[in-house]
Structures are given as structure tokens and as C-alpha cells.
Amino acid sequence: MTKHLAALALAVSLLLTSCGGGAKAASMHLRRSEGRVSVSDDEGKDLEPAENLGLYSGYGVDTRSESYAWIDLDKVKLTKLDQDSEIEIKKEGKHLTIEVLSGSLFFNVTEPLAGDETMEIRTSNMIVGIRGTCGWVTLSEDEDQLSVYLLEGKVRCQADGEKETVRAGEMAVMTEDGQITVEEFSAADIPAFVMEEIEDSDDLAEAILEDSDLDVAGGAGGDVPGGYADALAEIDGEILYTEMVDFEADGNPELLVLHTRNNNNKSELLAVSVYRAGPDGVDKLYFSTPQFGDRGTFSLVESGGRLYLETYRQDNKHDNGVDSYRHSYVYDGSIAEKDGDRPSWSGDDRDWTMIYWISRNESTYYGTKYWIHTDFYKKTGVKPAERYEEIRKQYNTVKILAYSPDGESLIITPELSEVEDILDPVVLEEPEEGTFPTDGDRTVLAGTVGWYTYSEVLALQGQNDPNAPYSDTSQTFLLILLDSPQAVTARSGDGISSYEREAAMIDITQAAGLEQYDGQHIVFSIDPDETWWPSDTSLPLGEPSTDNVHVLE
């Protein structure tokens, strides 16, 4: 199990800051475990993990994915082993060493050791001497650097003769060539396995706030400047995550908030708001309710030195022997040149908008088709497949903020291992080309029927409601989302003429008897003389509607 760090000469000493009497680090137990945890003795023999299992010199503990282990040292010294991590314990007299072989380890020593005792967390030649403090240590995957984060106390770092002092609220990254980088970190940087321990102890949260100024009482959210207090107080729901993000790369960051809303929309797992503090107060720049379909992610992504928000949605359908997959990506972000007056923003008086909405639709019957919609992209003769790949490669993931594994539950700031399978969507083999049936002079199309709320329609179209705040937000729509945008001929809103335009969906809310197809993929036909393009800005924006639908398959 042992892993070595060649030529690494790093030393970190945590200075005593706690008060109280000393206790010998002589009693050591696996207090509890969660998931798949392995324990081995000094001869490498596997032991059955059990509550309060005694641990001795030479013992090893390792965790698998979504698994954790808590080690109790004299009941006042706690360490927690993160998932996909491994340690080995060594003890000689009053000297205790926990060697980190991989992953991360949280530590919280509430009473300092006696003067003749030592407790070290180390990896190869790198040493963290624990006496009375709280924080966590992470070993990089390539094993060439150690990161130490301090929630309480002080740390003296030494790497290849170089020394730095790190205080609570700061972190240090040390490399084997002697470089030490010290910087502040926020509550948003605290990993979930550490935050869980903090949330279980009000006293610990208060101690961290007092020593490091990190406000962790609200859970896994970042530090928020006081000027945003009133805006956050107006959110009618639970705040899940906050982070200051400089979307415009101008040195004036905005506040990103992930939260819930207290409404009856069961399909709404998440709401997102972005605020900006300016000379006239705080403005709400952006709001959306990302939809995840069967599963999906919501991420912070980068392109061209600017930051954007990406919603990835995956819909998997298996109807009547036809398998179909839809992978949709929506990119939202600021189109402002800089913080300032509205003339510096977009020509239509918006500063945040949908940049791209693209999707790849795969079917064992209809083949692979692409859908590209954007405020800016104009047809240039580039094939949709090429443009789709070009847009996808334009954005690089910075951080996954939320993940829905099933469209019904939500994980905030998941570990990468939890979402690896969704980052490379399934690609079907190119199917044989299918043919649609005919239905006289009617237009034959294919798509998926579904009920959508007011907010879901806006999210689908990546638009803001031009009629807000006068719209009826309780309305619902029965829509057919086409497999890909299709040229549709329909009558103009005034009924005088007909014209052809590309449609992404058909509004069938007023059609009778189609509720039975909710959630199903159908082949259907519409009558061009009884299908209408809208004459106003009602939802869905710019899409045709009809009450005359023939379901063919």
C-alpha cells in the first residue's frame, strides 16, 4: 500500500493555539465507517471494520468511492478519512504518525498534546506536526504537492529549506522543488466531507469564525459581502451554495447563488440567481431554474478568459422499440463589456442572456441530428454537426456546482467521481435512415410530448419573459418538442397569409385528447391551414400552435 514521494523534503508544523490540559495519544479506534472501508493489521491481514475497532501501529485504513472512516484519538482528537483515500498508522511510545498514502484527511484536535507527546500527519518526507488545531490535508493525485488548509491555529511550512507561516483562513501549496504558495481560501473551498463535520458542531463553526473569519454556519457556501444581505434575505427558499464569481473578468465579482424556491413545482430542483453590487445598490442580473431531464449537471465553465454557466441535460427515451437520447447544453453569461451604465451592455438592454443552446439528438430510428440556437450565431454555411462540436470545445469546465443523477434528486458540488459517467454521454452507432409515413397534404413531424410549467418553457427556450411581471406564472403548456428544428409552414397570426419558418416545438395545449401521450415520443401530422404562428409575445415565444394533430406512430 505504501506510496513514496521521491526527493520531496517538506515539513509543516502546526503551532499550539487551543487551551486545556494535555492528553496522551495512546488510545486509538476506528470510531465508525461508512460505505466500503478496509482495515488491515501490521502483517497486511484484512480485518472486519467494526465500531470502536482498536487500531495499532502498522495498521492501514483505506476508503473507496462514497466511503469514509472516522478515527478517534483519546476522544478529543478526531480525524476523518475522505473517500478514495488511504492511510497507515505508526506508533512508537508517545509518538504517533498517520501517513497519508493518497487522498485527503480532516483533523480536529480540541485539546493539545502533552509536551513529551507528538502526533504527525505525514506523507514520505513531508510532515504535519499536530498539537491543537483544525483543518485538512490533501495529497495531489500525482503525489508531487501537498495542500494544507487551516480552519484554526497556525502552520509553519518548510519545503527544501524554504519556510512560510500560514494562519487560519489560509492555505499553502508546497511542491517538491521548494516552492510554497500561500493564499486565502473561502468557505466555498471547504470540501463536503469536511463541511459535514463542521455542520454537526455549532461550537466548531463559531470557533472557526472567530479564528479565521470564515462563516461556515450556512453550509457549503462561500463568503458573501455584507452588501448582499438584503438580497439573500429576499430569497424564499433554502440557500444551497454561494460564490463570488468575476464573470466579466473586470475585477468586480458578482454573487452567484444556488437556492430552492418554496413553490409547488416538484420538477424544479434548483434555482439560480446572480447579483451585482453597484453604486445604486444590488441588482439582480439573472435568474433561471435549470432543468435536468433524466439527469444532468450545472457547472461553472470558462471560455476566452470569461466565466459562464452551463446546464447539461440528458433525456433518455425507450418507446415502442425506439431508443433515443437527447443531450442539451445551455450556456448563460454576461455580455456586458464592464460594470457600469446600461449603454455599455447589449443593444437590447440586457447584460445577461443565453449565449448558446445546442443539442444532439440520437435515435435508432431517425438518426443523429443537431440543434443550435443562439442570440448571436448566424448561418454561415457551417454544418450543424461541425458547429455543435466547435461550441462544445469552446467551453472548459471549472467546477461542477450541482448534479442530478436521476432528475429527481440533487447533489451540490459533487465529487468528480460521482459525475464521471455523465461527462461522456453515450453515442449511438449511426442507424439506418428512417422514413416518415405520409398523411395527405399534412406536415409529418416527430417529437416528444410533455407538460411544461411557465418557468420550464422559459428554460427550454433560454429566454426571459418579455411580458413579466404581468404574465400568469401558474400556466402550464402541453408541447411537442421536435427531435430537431424543422421547417414548418403555418398561417400568420392575422390569418391573412402563410409562411415557412423553423420551429423547435409545437404548442398543442388546446388540442383535445393528447394528454394521454405525455412523456411519449410520437410521429404526428399537422394541418398547415390550422397551425398558427404567434402574433404576440406569449409563450412559447415564436413557436407555432395547433389543435389539429393526427398521431401516426
N, C-alpha and C positions, 0 to 999 in steps of 0.2 A: 504493500500500500504506500510505502514511503516514496515521496517525490522530492527531488533535490533542486535547489536553485544554485547553479554554478556561478562562482565569482560574485555572489551577492553579499555585501557586507553592510547591513543596515541594522540600526539599533534604535528603539523607541522606548523612552521611559515616561511613564505616567506618574506625575507628581501627586502627592497626597493632598486632597482637598476636603475629604469628609471628616466628620468628627465622630467620637465614640471610641470604645475600647477595642483592642485587637482580638482577633480570634484565629486560632491555628487552622490552616487549610489542610486538615488531616482527614476529614470525613467527606467523602465524595460519592455521589449517587446519580444515576440516571433517574431524575425525578419523574419524567414521563416522556412519552414519544407519540408521534402522530404519523400515520402513513407507514411507508416501508423504511424501517430503520434497522441497521445491522450493528451488532456488537461482537467484538472478538477479544479473546484474552491475550496474555503475553506470549502464548505459543501459537497464536493465529487460529485457535479453535473458536468456531461460531457459538455464541450464547444467545439464548432466547431473551429478547428485550422484555423487561418487566418493570412495573412501577417501583421506584426506590431501589433498583438494582445497584449493588455496590460496584464501584469502579476502582481499579487499582493500576499501579504502574505497568505500562506495556499494553494496556487495553486500547482498543480502537473503536471509534464510532463513525458510521457514515450514513448519509441520508440519500434517498432517491428523490425523484420529482414529486413535488407536493407533499414532502415529508419533512418532519422537524424533530429535534431532540433537545430536551432541556436538562442541563446538568447542574445540580445543586451542590455548592461547596460550603459546608458548615452553615447552611440555611440562610446565610447573609450574603452569599456571593453566587450570582446566577449567571450562567452562560447559556445561550441558545444557538444551536447549530441550524443554519439555514438549509433549505432544500439543495440537493445536488452538492453536498459538502462533505468533507471528511477530516477527522482529527485523530491524533494519537496522544495518549496521556502518559506522562513520565513523572515519577515521584521518587525523590531521594531525601529521606529525612524530612526537614521542613521546607524543602524546595520542590515546588510543583510546577510542571510545564505542560501546557496544552499546545501541541504542534499542529498547526493548520496545514493540511496537505492540499486542500482545494476548497473553493467556495468562500463563505462568509460566516463570521461568528460574532454574536452580540454578547456584551458583558455589562454587568451592573453590580458593582461591589459597594454595598451600603455601609460596611464597616471596614476600616483599613486593617491590613495585616500587622502583626507584631513586628518589632524591629529586627528580629532574627529570622523572620519568615520571608519567603519570596514566592510570587506567583507570576508566571510568564506565559504570554501567548506569543508563539513564535512560528517561524517557518524557515528552515535551514538556518542561515546565519543572521536572520532578522529577528529582533526581539522586541516585544512589548511588555514592559515590566508593570504589572498591575499592583496598585496598593489601595486605591479607593477612588473610583471614578466610574463613568458610564459612557458607552459608545459602541462602535463596532469596527471590525477589521475585515477587509475584503482582499483576497489574493486574485490577481488577474488570471485569465484563462491561460495566457502564455507564460505565466509564472515569472515575469520579469519586473513586476512592480507591486508594491503594497500600498493600499489606501487605508488611512486611519481617519475615522470621523469621531469627533469628541462632542458629546452632549453635556458632559460635566467634567470639571478638572482641567489639567494641563498635560501636555505631551511634549517631551523633548525628543526630537527626531535626529538620528545620526545615520548618514549614509556615506560610506567611503571617506570618512573624515569630515564631511560637511555636517553642520548642526543647525537646527532650527527649533524654535519653541512654538508650539501650537496650542491655542486656548479653546475653551468651549465655544462651539459655534463655528469652528474652523475645521478644515480637513487638510491632510497632507498626502501627496502622492510622491512616493520615493522610488527611484529606479536604481538598478544595479551599477550604473555609471556615476552615481553620487549626486544626481540631481534631486532636489527637494522642492516641490511646488506647494505653496501654502495659499489657501484662499478660503473665503467664507462659503458656507452652504446654507440652503434654506430647508424649511420643514418639508417642502415638496421632494427633496432629495432623500428623505428617510425611507428606506425600503419597507415593504409591507410587513416582513417578518419582525422588524424592529418596532414599527408603529403599533403592532398588536400588543406588544409588551407595555408600551407607554400608555395605550388607551386603557389598559387594565389597572392602572395605578394613577390616581389623581395626584398623589404626593410626588411621584416621579415627574409627572408633567409640570407641576409647579416648580420643582427643583431645577428642571431643565430650563424653564422660562427665566428663572432668577439668575442662573449662571450663564446662559448662552443667548438670552433674548429670543429664543425660538419658541413661538407659540404653537404648541402641538396639541392643544386641548381639543381642537376642532377636527382631529383626524388627519387623513392623508391629504393635506392641502398645503399650499405654500404660504409664505409670509405675505400679508396684504397690507399695503399702506393704509393709515387711518382714514385718508380722504375717501376711501371706498366704503366705509362702514355703512352709510345710509343706503347705498345701492344694494349691498348684500342683505341689509335688513328687509328690503322690499321683496326679496325672493320668497315666494310662497311655496316652500318645499325644503328638502334636505340638501345642503351643500356637500357635494361629494369630493370635489377637488378644486383647488385654486392655484394659479401660477401667473406670475408677471412675465409676459412674453413681448418682446420687441418685434412685433410683426413687420413693422415698416423699416426696421434697421436704421432708425434715426436717433437712437439713444433715449427715446421716450417710450418706455414699455407700456403695453396695455394689460388690463386684467382679464384673464381667461377664467371662466367659472363653469364647472360641470355640476349640474344640480338636477333634482327632481322637481316635479310640479304636483301640487295637490289637486288633481283632477281625476275624472273617472275614465280616462283613456288608458285602458290596460295595455295597449300595444306600445305606449310611449315609455321607454325605459330611461330616457336621458334627455335633458335639455341643455343647451349650450348658450352662454351669453358672453359677450366681450364688451368691456367698458373702457373708456378713455377719460382720464382726468385732465381738464384744460383750465384755462384762466376763468371760465364761467361756470366751473363745476364739473361734475361727472356726467358724460353722455354714454348712452347705450348704443354701441355701434352695430351690434349683430346679435341675432337670436335664431336658433334653429332647434329642431327635435330630430336628430339623426335616426333613420330607420335602418334596421339591420337584417330584415328578411329572415331567412333561416339561420343565419349567423353573420357576424361582421365585426369590423373594428373601427374605432375612431382615433385618429392619430394626428400628431404634430409633424409636419413634413417641411422640407426645405427645398427651395428652387431659386437659383440665381442670387443667393445671398439674402433672400426673404423667406419668411416663415408663413405657412398656410395650414389649414385644417383639412384633413382628408377623411371622408366617410366611405368605407368599403362595405358593400352589401352583397351577400350571396344568396340567391334563390335557387333551390333545387326542386324540380318537379318530376314526378313519375306518374303520368296519366295515360291509360289505355295503351300501354306498351311503349310509350314515347318518353325518353329521358331528355330533360332539358335543364340547362344550367345558365344562370344569368349572373354575371359579375359586373357590378356597377361601382364606379368611383366618382365621387363628387369632391371638387376642390374649391374651398371657400377661402377668401382672404381679403386683405386691404388692397385697394387700388389707389390709395392716397399717395401723393408724392411725399408728403410730410405732414406732421401735425400742424394744424393751423386753420385758416379760414376755409370755408367750403369751396371757393374758386380754385383752390389747389387740389381739389379732389376731382372725381369723374364728372363728365359733362352732364350726366343725368342726375346730378345732385346726390349720388351715392358714393360712399367711401369704402363700404364692404359689400361684396357681392359674390355670386358663384363665378368662379373663373372657368372651370370646365365641369361638364357632366358627361362621362363616357361610359359605355358598357359593351361587353362582349356577350353575345347570346349564342349558346351552343345547343343544338338539338340533333338527336339521332335521326330525325325525320326531315328537318328543314335546313340542316347545315349550320355553319357558323356565320353570324352577321354582326356588324358593328354599328354602334350608335354614338354619335358625337354631337354634343350640344354645348354651346358656349356663348358668352356675351361678345367675345372678340373674334373668334375664329371664322373666317370667311372661306368659301370653297375656292381652293387653289389648284384643283386637279389632282391633288394627292389622294391616293386610295385610302378609304376609311381605315383599313387594317394597318397601313403604314402610319397613319396619323395617330391611331389609337396607341400603338407601341411607342411612338415618339413622345406623346403626352405622358404615358406611364413612366418612361425613363427620365422624364424631366424632374420628377419629384423623388426625394430621398427621405426615408423615414428617420425622424429624430427621436420620437418617443411615442409608444402606443399608450394612449390615455384611457381607453376603455375597450372592452372586448365582450361580445355576446356570443357564447358558444352554441346557443340554441334559439336565439330570437326571443327568449322569454326571461332570461337572467342576464345580469351584468356584472363584470369584474372590472374594477377601477385599477388603472396602472398595472396590468398583469405582467407576470414574468414572461420573458421571451419564449421560454419553453412551453408556455401554455398556449401560444398562438402560432407556433411554427408551422403547423399543418395547414393553417388558413392563408399563410403568406404566399403559398404556391398553389393556386387553385387548380382543380382537376381540369384537364383539357381533353375533350373527346377526340377520337380519331375522326378524320373528315368523312362524313357519311355520304351515302349515295344521295344525289339530289332528289328531293321530294317534289311532287306536283300537287297543286291545289285542285279540288273539284270545281266545277263551274256551276253557276246559278243564274242562268239567263244573262240579262244585262247588268246584273248587280255586281258590286265590287266585293271580291272574296279576300279576306284577311285572316290572320291568325294572331292570337294573343291570350293573355291570362286574365280572367275575371276576378275582381276583388272589390270589397268595400273599403273606402278610404275616408279618413276624417279630414277636416279642414286643414290641420297642420301637416298631415301626411301628404296631401296634394301639393302644398307649398314646397315640402321637402322633395317630393318627386320631381317637381319642375325646377327646383333650385331658384325659386323666385320669392320676392317679398310681395305681399298683397297690396296692390295699388289702391284698394278701397278701404284699407284699415284706417281708423279703428271702427268703421261703420259696418263691417261685414258681420254676418252671423257665423260665429266661430263654432257653433254647435252642429252645423250642417254636415251631412255625410254624402258621399258620392259613390255610385256604382260605376266602375270604369273597366274597360278592357285595355290593358297595357299591351301594345303590339310587340311582337317579337323583335322587330326593328322598325325604324321610321319608314313609313310608306307614303307614296304619293296618293292622295285621296281627293276625288272630285266631289264637291258638295255645294249647296246653294249658299249664296251670300246672306248675311244677316237680314238684309232688307227684302230678300226673296226675289229680287229683280233678275239676278244673273247667277251663273255658277262659275266656279274656277277651281283649279287644281293647286294643292299645296301639300307640303309634307306634314304628316300627323304622327305623333308618338303614342297617342291613346284616343279612345273613343268614349265619350260620356254617354252611358246608357241608363242613367238614373231614372229617366221617365219611361223606360221600356218595361213592359209587363212580362212577368214570368221568368225573368232571367236570374233572380236571386238564387235559384237552385244550382247555378253554375259557379257560385262563389268559391274561389280558390282553384278553379279548374282551368286547364288550357283547352281552348276551343278553336275550331276553324269555323268562320261565320261569314255571312254576307250582309251588306247594307245597300239600300237603295239611294243612289246619288241624289235623286229628286226629293228624298225625305231625310236627308242628312244636311246639317246646317253648320256653317262657320259662325262663330260668335260675332255679334255686333257691338259688344261691350267688353269690359274687363272682368267679367265674372269668371269663377273657377270652373274647370281648369283653364288657365289662361291660353287663349289662342287655339284650343283644340275643338274638333267637331263633336256634335251631339246628334243622337238619333233615337227614335223609339221604335224603329222598324229593323229588327235583327232576325236573321234566319241562322240557327245553329246547324251546321252541316256535319261536323265531327266533334 
